[in-house]
């Protein structure tokens, strides 16, 4: 068998490693990846007994469960009532729904002038081909601004619960395991390297085309957030912090929300006082169209992406 | 003058902007911004009140370029503007009264988060007061719920987090019922805007179609909001939530958050369902009965309580019962009495919470009554303010509580069937109120030699000033009741 290359050269090529792996001669991950069988978690006898004792003590001393007839009576009553109550509410709701106007009928009250106008006038009023986005961002802009603030306040609430002071982390580094990153996982890293750019691009596409095709700020932002979570799960927080740390997060979030707020304020004030809105609607169907829908989609998208990532980071290590 | 029409919209957006900016600020900056915004919103609301009072009309303000029913809109008359002003005043006083406690009890790194919650709470309260759209109301009910949870758990103690969890579960149940009711109403009427919904509801009631779903819808919405505002059988979350949060949070939760939901309920009664249709439905009797039960059960629980903060909290259950009893009477006079009681209770309950913390401070943070013996001598101004609050709650003339009891009994006398139970329970509840409030007042004025140090007003000028403002507000409500009752009557007449 004639060879174009020497054996030693051939051994360096991808094909050699691939066929060796196919033939099962060598596993590529042995030696390159940490592989340790998980230890079974064994609880010590003493802790089990202590837990049992505590429980026993609580039952006897706090509730006096042996003699407390009131508590036993209450427990039985509570269970019976909860079942009866749930069944009653479910029955009531089902009966009520059967009296409501049936779905799909033409003379249903919801098929009224409002939805007709959204469909027939939506394009000329908002300049957005995607009627749904046009409706939530132009017709009902106030509701959507409120909804974005719900996301904002939810992040703040999670911060109250889970945010840990940097100094405190440094003080007792031994006792807390928040800092530990998962060990490098080759499969995840390769997959993330391939997927993350695509996910980001697709998210950006959905945000920018929100007024033209299905999607918009909320869905596109969620996608970008998911991409960021994938990246940080694969490469760890140290690499993430090179381009997205707490400062960047704050900047992006505050800028997005303030710009959004300014746009809606301008829109409300001009609308209510009978002034024309100076933001051009553009030619329907092109990327630069849709009046206030396009910029609002971008700001909502960045806010939602930040929120998604912030939830993950806060739950995983108590900080951004 | 025409520019004042923009003020309600601007005040909502101002509160939201301040929350957003606060997230980039440190604690002190967020605190100053918050004080500025609450004051500014108060001034804007006062202007709106003056404007609507002069014109005597109710105005619709389109939020955006599309008039209703396509877009969102808000609507304001004297009642809404006055409520907004009152909420701002109470919020400012409650925050100032608990300022030192906020600094002590909250992690300094999280102080700005606290003020974000307060800002968004203010914006959601304003939106609930001004909105003319059911779905906008729901969105801001959500913000209100999350903000209230944040206000409770900012203490980060085990009890506070447990209380917040319990509050969240109950409150979300309420939101869920409200949302189901809203969906059914939309299915029957095809509108979300309050005035259009009312038109359709009148048509439904006249034709007699969809009567069962309409009844269930009213029930679901009323029960949902009753859970959120702690009407008697749904009050289990209340004592923990008010008892273990920081004092400003407790004052704001009892006097603003629950009142915001009650105001939304009034709006639904008048503007969505229609007052006469609501009165015809039998739900009103259920509200009446639960209101009466709450008045008695809340007070009995308060008597059995051995913790001053929890006692004040249980007293809230009784007072919320009064408000729902006023709804249950089904007359305009009852409604006026209820709205007056919203004001009176908000002013008095926040006073009690704020002065109560002054008393527990001079007992080394012990909330048990035995430790509070003689506390009023050690902190004179807190003792006096607590006494004023207690007298007002009991219903002594000169203070606000008396007027609301008077209005309730006047309203009860006009009703045939409901007069006797309402008057009897009002009397029993007053006696029970007296028992637990006078017990506390006697306890704090019992002279005793104790090792706890005294606190003087000049060391805590802001706290003393706040208490003075609260007492003044209470006396104003009690002395100038006629113009206020006239304002409420006029406001309700243009409300529908």
Contacts between the chains, C-beta under 8 A, distances in Angstrom:
chain1	res1	chain2	res2	distance
A	92	B	216	6.7
A	93	B	180	7.3
A	93	B	216	7.8
A	95	B	212	7.6
A	96	B	184	6.8
A	96	B	212	6.4
A	96	B	213	5.2
A	96	B	216	4.4
A	99	B	210	6.5
A	99	B	212	4.9
A	99	B	213	4.9
A	100	B	184	6.6
A	100	B	187	5.2
A	100	B	188	6.7
A	100	B	210	7.3
A	100	B	213	5.4
A	101	B	187	6.4
A	101	B	188	7.0
A	101	B	210	7.7
A	108	B	190	7.6
A	109	B	187	7.2
A	109	B	188	6.0
A	109	B	189	5.7
A	109	B	190	3.7
A	109	B	200	6.9
A	110	B	186	6.8
A	110	B	187	6.5
A	110	B	190	4.4
A	111	B	190	7.3
A	112	B	190	4.4
A	112	B	191	7.4
A	113	B	69	7.4
A	114	B	69	5.2
A	114	B	70	6.3
A	114	B	190	7.0
A	114	B	191	7.0
A	117	B	70	5.9
A	118	B	70	7.3
A	125	B	65	7.9
A	125	B	66	6.9
A	138	B	64	6.9
A	138	B	65	7.6
A	138	B	66	7.5
A	139	B	64	7.0
A	139	B	66	5.4
A	139	B	70	5.3
A	139	B	71	5.0
A	139	B	72	8.0
A	140	B	71	6.5
A	140	B	72	5.6
A	140	B	135	7.7
A	141	B	63	7.0
A	141	B	64	5.2
A	141	B	71	7.8
A	141	B	72	7.2
A	142	B	63	4.4
A	142	B	64	7.0
A	142	B	72	4.1
A	142	B	136	6.1
A	143	B	72	6.1
A	143	B	133	7.7
A	143	B	135	5.9
A	143	B	136	5.5
A	143	B	139	5.4
A	145	B	16	7.5
A	146	B	127	7.2
A	146	B	136	6.8
A	146	B	139	4.0
A	146	B	140	5.9
A	146	B	143	6.6
A	147	B	139	5.8
A	149	B	16	6.0
A	149	B	19	7.5
A	149	B	120	6.6
A	149	B	123	7.7
A	149	B	143	6.0
A	150	B	139	6.9
A	150	B	142	5.3
A	150	B	143	5.7
A	150	B	146	6.9
A	152	B	19	7.5
A	152	B	20	7.1
A	152	B	23	7.6
A	153	B	19	7.6
A	153	B	116	7.2
A	153	B	117	7.2
A	153	B	120	5.2
A	153	B	143	5.9
A	153	B	146	5.0
A	153	B	147	6.1
A	153	B	150	7.3
A	154	B	146	6.0
A	156	B	23	6.9
A	156	B	113	5.3
A	156	B	116	5.1
A	156	B	117	6.9
A	156	B	150	6.6
A	157	B	117	7.7
A	157	B	146	5.7
A	157	B	149	6.3
A	157	B	150	4.6
A	157	B	153	7.8
A	159	B	110	7.4
A	159	B	113	5.8
A	160	B	110	6.0
A	160	B	113	5.3
A	160	B	150	5.6
A	160	B	153	6.1
A	160	B	154	5.7
A	160	B	156	7.7
A	161	B	153	6.5
A	161	B	161	7.7
A	163	B	109	7.4
A	163	B	110	6.9
A	165	B	107	7.5
A	165	B	109	5.8
A	250	B	23	7.0
A	250	B	24	5.6
A	253	B	23	7.0
A	254	B	20	6.2
A	254	B	21	7.1
A	254	B	23	6.2
A	254	B	24	4.7
A	257	B	20	4.4
A	258	B	17	7.1
A	258	B	20	5.8
A	258	B	21	7.3
A	261	B	13	6.6
A	261	B	16	6.5
A	261	B	17	5.5
A	261	B	20	6.6
A	264	B	13	7.5
A	265	B	10	8.0
A	265	B	13	5.4
A	267	B	64	5.8
A	267	B	65	7.1
A	268	B	9	5.7
A	268	B	13	7.5
A	268	B	63	5.1
A	268	B	64	6.0
A	269	B	6	6.4
A	269	B	9	7.6
A	270	B	65	7.4
A	271	B	62	5.9
A	271	B	63	7.3
A	271	B	64	4.6
A	271	B	65	3.9
A	271	B	66	7.5
A	271	B	71	8.0
A	272	B	5	7.5
A	272	B	6	6.8
A	272	B	9	6.9
A	272	B	61	5.4
A	272	B	62	5.0
A	272	B	63	7.1
A	272	B	64	7.9
A	273	B	6	7.3
A	277	B	65	6.1
